[in-house]
Amino acid sequence: MTSIANRNYSPSLGTRFDAYFCMLGQGIGPQHIRGARLKRAVHLDGLPDAALRQMGIARADIPSIVFRDLFTI
């Protein structure tokens, strides 16, 4: 089993996750919810900006995209 700490993702992605949960009033960013969606977020964060633009996604919006079925703002 891979630990989240062993996954390779940018510090800015972690910061965006934290900011997203703070905005929702869920400041702790529950690990059981967060971990299940981190793989998708890492994939999106690893795409070049041009690929994200083609998908209509801003890099800053990745957390809200991977959690859109749970939280809507």
Chimera marker file (.cmm) of the C-alpha trace (Angstrom):
<marker_set name="trace">
<marker id="1" x="0.000" y="0.000" z="0.000" r="1" g="1" b="0" radius="0.5"/>
<marker id="2" x="1.349" y="3.417" z="-0.946" r="1" g="1" b="0" radius="0.5"/>
<marker id="3" x="1.316" y="6.139" z="1.650" r="1" g="1" b="0" radius="0.5"/>
<marker id="4" x="0.178" y="9.597" z="0.591" r="1" g="1" b="0" radius="0.5"/>
<marker id="5" x="3.473" y="10.945" z="1.922" r="1" g="1" b="0" radius="0.5"/>
<marker id="6" x="5.298" y="8.801" z="-0.652" r="1" g="1" b="0" radius="0.5"/>
<marker id="7" x="3.395" y="10.143" z="-3.639" r="1" g="1" b="0" radius="0.5"/>
<marker id="8" x="5.018" y="12.703" z="-5.857" r="1" g="1" b="0" radius="0.5"/>
<marker id="9" x="2.972" y="15.876" z="-6.146" r="1" g="1" b="0" radius="0.5"/>
<marker id="10" x="3.833" y="19.538" z="-6.078" r="1" g="1" b="0" radius="0.5"/>
<marker id="11" x="3.714" y="21.501" z="-2.822" r="1" g="1" b="0" radius="0.5"/>
<marker id="12" x="1.418" y="23.978" z="-4.546" r="1" g="1" b="0" radius="0.5"/>
<marker id="13" x="-1.169" y="21.219" z="-5.076" r="1" g="1" b="0" radius="0.5"/>
<marker id="14" x="-1.136" y="20.510" z="-1.338" r="1" g="1" b="0" radius="0.5"/>
<marker id="15" x="-1.529" y="24.220" z="-0.646" r="1" g="1" b="0" radius="0.5"/>
<marker id="16" x="-4.510" y="24.416" z="-3.014" r="1" g="1" b="0" radius="0.5"/>
<marker id="17" x="-6.109" y="21.431" z="-1.259" r="1" g="1" b="0" radius="0.5"/>
<marker id="18" x="-5.655" y="23.144" z="2.131" r="1" g="1" b="0" radius="0.5"/>
<marker id="19" x="-7.074" y="26.435" z="0.854" r="1" g="1" b="0" radius="0.5"/>
<marker id="20" x="-10.050" y="24.638" z="-0.690" r="1" g="1" b="0" radius="0.5"/>
<marker id="21" x="-10.942" y="22.867" z="2.558" r="1" g="1" b="0" radius="0.5"/>
<marker id="22" x="-10.487" y="26.079" z="4.569" r="1" g="1" b="0" radius="0.5"/>
<marker id="23" x="-12.865" y="27.843" z="2.199" r="1" g="1" b="0" radius="0.5"/>
<marker id="24" x="-15.425" y="25.097" z="2.838" r="1" g="1" b="0" radius="0.5"/>
<marker id="25" x="-14.974" y="25.366" z="6.585" r="1" g="1" b="0" radius="0.5"/>
<marker id="26" x="-13.339" y="21.930" z="6.619" r="1" g="1" b="0" radius="0.5"/>
<marker id="27" x="-9.928" y="23.235" z="7.656" r="1" g="1" b="0" radius="0.5"/>
<marker id="28" x="-8.483" y="19.855" z="8.544" r="1" g="1" b="0" radius="0.5"/>
<marker id="29" x="-8.910" y="18.397" z="5.047" r="1" g="1" b="0" radius="0.5"/>
<marker id="30" x="-10.120" y="14.941" z="6.092" r="1" g="1" b="0" radius="0.5"/>
<marker id="31" x="-7.554" y="12.363" z="5.002" r="1" g="1" b="0" radius="0.5"/>
<marker id="32" x="-10.113" y="9.658" z="4.262" r="1" g="1" b="0" radius="0.5"/>
<marker id="33" x="-11.789" y="11.943" z="1.734" r="1" g="1" b="0" radius="0.5"/>
<marker id="34" x="-8.645" y="13.618" z="0.525" r="1" g="1" b="0" radius="0.5"/>
<marker id="35" x="-6.575" y="10.495" z="-0.072" r="1" g="1" b="0" radius="0.5"/>
<marker id="36" x="-9.170" y="8.863" z="-2.282" r="1" g="1" b="0" radius="0.5"/>
<marker id="37" x="-9.100" y="11.804" z="-4.697" r="1" g="1" b="0" radius="0.5"/>
<marker id="38" x="-5.439" y="12.707" z="-4.561" r="1" g="1" b="0" radius="0.5"/>
<marker id="39" x="-4.542" y="10.378" z="-7.437" r="1" g="1" b="0" radius="0.5"/>
<marker id="40" x="-6.897" y="12.250" z="-9.800" r="1" g="1" b="0" radius="0.5"/>
<marker id="41" x="-5.606" y="15.618" z="-8.580" r="1" g="1" b="0" radius="0.5"/>
<marker id="42" x="-1.981" y="14.529" z="-9.073" r="1" g="1" b="0" radius="0.5"/>
<marker id="43" x="-2.805" y="13.407" z="-12.612" r="1" g="1" b="0" radius="0.5"/>
<marker id="44" x="-4.431" y="16.732" z="-13.472" r="1" g="1" b="0" radius="0.5"/>
<marker id="45" x="-1.668" y="18.736" z="-11.784" r="1" g="1" b="0" radius="0.5"/>
<marker id="46" x="0.914" y="16.872" z="-13.858" r="1" g="1" b="0" radius="0.5"/>
<marker id="47" x="-0.664" y="17.906" z="-17.155" r="1" g="1" b="0" radius="0.5"/>
<marker id="48" x="0.767" y="20.875" z="-19.046" r="1" g="1" b="0" radius="0.5"/>
<marker id="49" x="-1.168" y="24.137" z="-18.908" r="1" g="1" b="0" radius="0.5"/>
<marker id="50" x="-2.166" y="23.760" z="-22.568" r="1" g="1" b="0" radius="0.5"/>
<marker id="51" x="-3.806" y="20.384" z="-21.875" r="1" g="1" b="0" radius="0.5"/>
<marker id="52" x="-5.695" y="21.808" z="-18.896" r="1" g="1" b="0" radius="0.5"/>
<marker id="53" x="-6.888" y="24.740" z="-21.030" r="1" g="1" b="0" radius="0.5"/>
<marker id="54" x="-8.182" y="22.308" z="-23.668" r="1" g="1" b="0" radius="0.5"/>
<marker id="55" x="-10.183" y="20.595" z="-20.924" r="1" g="1" b="0" radius="0.5"/>
<marker id="56" x="-11.494" y="23.952" z="-19.681" r="1" g="1" b="0" radius="0.5"/>
<marker id="57" x="-9.685" y="23.566" z="-16.355" r="1" g="1" b="0" radius="0.5"/>
<marker id="58" x="-7.626" y="26.165" z="-14.510" r="1" g="1" b="0" radius="0.5"/>
<marker id="59" x="-4.842" y="24.692" z="-12.381" r="1" g="1" b="0" radius="0.5"/>
<marker id="60" x="-6.162" y="26.604" z="-9.359" r="1" g="1" b="0" radius="0.5"/>
<marker id="61" x="-9.526" y="24.838" z="-9.752" r="1" g="1" b="0" radius="0.5"/>
<marker id="62" x="-8.191" y="21.275" z="-9.509" r="1" g="1" b="0" radius="0.5"/>
<marker id="63" x="-9.325" y="20.748" z="-5.873" r="1" g="1" b="0" radius="0.5"/>
<marker id="64" x="-12.865" y="21.925" z="-6.612" r="1" g="1" b="0" radius="0.5"/>
<marker id="65" x="-12.978" y="19.680" z="-9.686" r="1" g="1" b="0" radius="0.5"/>
<marker id="66" x="-11.933" y="16.502" z="-7.885" r="1" g="1" b="0" radius="0.5"/>
<marker id="67" x="-14.391" y="17.195" z="-5.032" r="1" g="1" b="0" radius="0.5"/>
<marker id="68" x="-17.274" y="18.591" z="-7.094" r="1" g="1" b="0" radius="0.5"/>
<marker id="69" x="-19.533" y="15.623" z="-6.373" r="1" g="1" b="0" radius="0.5"/>
<marker id="70" x="-19.180" y="16.182" z="-2.608" r="1" g="1" b="0" radius="0.5"/>
<marker id="71" x="-18.977" y="19.957" z="-2.272" r="1" g="1" b="0" radius="0.5"/>
<marker id="72" x="-20.470" y="22.710" z="-4.383" r="1" g="1" b="0" radius="0.5"/>
<marker id="73" x="-19.787" y="26.389" z="-3.969" r="1" g="1" b="0" radius="0.5"/>
<link id1="1" id2="2" r="1" g="1" b="0" radius="0.2"/>
<link id1="2" id2="3" r="1" g="1" b="0" radius="0.2"/>
<link id1="3" id2="4" r="1" g="1" b="0" radius="0.2"/>
<link id1="4" id2="5" r="1" g="1" b="0" radius="0.2"/>
<link id1="5" id2="6" r="1" g="1" b="0" radius="0.2"/>
<link id1="6" id2="7" r="1" g="1" b="0" radius="0.2"/>
<link id1="7" id2="8" r="1" g="1" b="0" radius="0.2"/>
<link id1="8" id2="9" r="1" g="1" b="0" radius="0.2"/>
<link id1="9" id2="10" r="1" g="1" b="0" radius="0.2"/>
<link id1="10" id2="11" r="1" g="1" b="0" radius="0.2"/>
<link id1="11" id2="12" r="1" g="1" b="0" radius="0.2"/>
<link id1="12" id2="13" r="1" g="1" b="0" radius="0.2"/>
<link id1="13" id2="14" r="1" g="1" b="0" radius="0.2"/>
<link id1="14" id2="15" r="1" g="1" b="0" radius="0.2"/>
<link id1="15" id2="16" r="1" g="1" b="0" radius="0.2"/>
<link id1="16" id2="17" r="1" g="1" b="0" radius="0.2"/>
<link id1="17" id2="18" r="1" g="1" b="0" radius="0.2"/>
<link id1="18" id2="19" r="1" g="1" b="0" radius="0.2"/>
<link id1="19" id2="20" r="1" g="1" b="0" radius="0.2"/>
<link id1="20" id2="21" r="1" g="1" b="0" radius="0.2"/>
<link id1="21" id2="22" r="1" g="1" b="0" radius="0.2"/>
<link id1="22" id2="23" r="1" g="1" b="0" radius="0.2"/>
<link id1="23" id2="24" r="1" g="1" b="0" radius="0.2"/>
<link id1="24" id2="25" r="1" g="1" b="0" radius="0.2"/>
<link id1="25" id2="26" r="1" g="1" b="0" radius="0.2"/>
<link id1="26" id2="27" r="1" g="1" b="0" radius="0.2"/>
<link id1="27" id2="28" r="1" g="1" b="0" radius="0.2"/>
<link id1="28" id2="29" r="1" g="1" b="0" radius="0.2"/>
<link id1="29" id2="30" r="1" g="1" b="0" radius="0.2"/>
<link id1="30" id2="31" r="1" g="1" b="0" radius="0.2"/>
<link id1="31" id2="32" r="1" g="1" b="0" radius="0.2"/>
<link id1="32" id2="33" r="1" g="1" b="0" radius="0.2"/>
<link id1="33" id2="34" r="1" g="1" b="0" radius="0.2"/>
<link id1="34" id2="35" r="1" g="1" b="0" radius="0.2"/>
<link id1="35" id2="36" r="1" g="1" b="0" radius="0.2"/>
<link id1="36" id2="37" r="1" g="1" b="0" radius="0.2"/>
<link id1="37" id2="38" r="1" g="1" b="0" radius="0.2"/>
<link id1="38" id2="39" r="1" g="1" b="0" radius="0.2"/>
<link id1="39" id2="40" r="1" g="1" b="0" radius="0.2"/>
<link id1="40" id2="41" r="1" g="1" b="0" radius="0.2"/>
<link id1="41" id2="42" r="1" g="1" b="0" radius="0.2"/>
<link id1="42" id2="43" r="1" g="1" b="0" radius="0.2"/>
<link id1="43" id2="44" r="1" g="1" b="0" radius="0.2"/>
<link id1="44" id2="45" r="1" g="1" b="0" radius="0.2"/>
<link id1="45" id2="46" r="1" g="1" b="0" radius="0.2"/>
<link id1="46" id2="47" r="1" g="1" b="0" radius="0.2"/>
<link id1="47" id2="48" r="1" g="1" b="0" radius="0.2"/>
<link id1="48" id2="49" r="1" g="1" b="0" radius="0.2"/>
<link id1="49" id2="50" r="1" g="1" b="0" radius="0.2"/>
<link id1="50" id2="51" r="1" g="1" b="0" radius="0.2"/>
<link id1="51" id2="52" r="1" g="1" b="0" radius="0.2"/>
<link id1="52" id2="53" r="1" g="1" b="0" radius="0.2"/>
<link id1="53" id2="54" r="1" g="1" b="0" radius="0.2"/>
<link id1="54" id2="55" r="1" g="1" b="0" radius="0.2"/>
<link id1="55" id2="56" r="1" g="1" b="0" radius="0.2"/>
<link id1="56" id2="57" r="1" g="1" b="0" radius="0.2"/>
<link id1="57" id2="58" r="1" g="1" b="0" radius="0.2"/>
<link id1="58" id2="59" r="1" g="1" b="0" radius="0.2"/>
<link id1="59" id2="60" r="1" g="1" b="0" radius="0.2"/>
<link id1="60" id2="61" r="1" g="1" b="0" radius="0.2"/>
<link id1="61" id2="62" r="1" g="1" b="0" radius="0.2"/>
<link id1="62" id2="63" r="1" g="1" b="0" radius="0.2"/>
<link id1="63" id2="64" r="1" g="1" b="0" radius="0.2"/>
<link id1="64" id2="65" r="1" g="1" b="0" radius="0.2"/>
<link id1="65" id2="66" r="1" g="1" b="0" radius="0.2"/>
<link id1="66" id2="67" r="1" g="1" b="0" radius="0.2"/>
<link id1="67" id2="68" r="1" g="1" b="0" radius="0.2"/>
<link id1="68" id2="69" r="1" g="1" b="0" radius="0.2"/>
<link id1="69" id2="70" r="1" g="1" b="0" radius="0.2"/>
<link id1="70" id2="71" r="1" g="1" b="0" radius="0.2"/>
<link id1="71" id2="72" r="1" g="1" b="0" radius="0.2"/>
<link id1="72" id2="73" r="1" g="1" b="0" radius="0.2"/>
</marker_set>
